[in-house]
Amino acid sequence: MHDTESDTFVYQTWPEKFVDMLSEIGVESEAKEIATVDVEQGDYYSRYFSQTPRMVTNKGCLEVKNSNIDVIQIIQKG
């Protein structure tokens, strides 16, 4: 590392990264813990269509404040 670079790395979850990105454009939001929001409880995709992935990973949710959008769920498909 160079002398000007910090030796400390701050670990952030995906919701925390998105909260930081949204705050840069003036959107107020809050990261939620995984599996604490009702949206995370069901299937993410229909199993009736062949092109929908079966493996979906829940990365967490964030709550948007002062908006018509209540919760944003971050998922990874593959």
Buried (B, 14 or more C-beta within 10 A) or exposed (E): EEEEEEEEEEEEBBBBBBBEEBEEEEBEBEBBEBEEBEEBEEEBEEEEEEEEEEEEEBBBBBBBEEEEEEBBBBBEEE
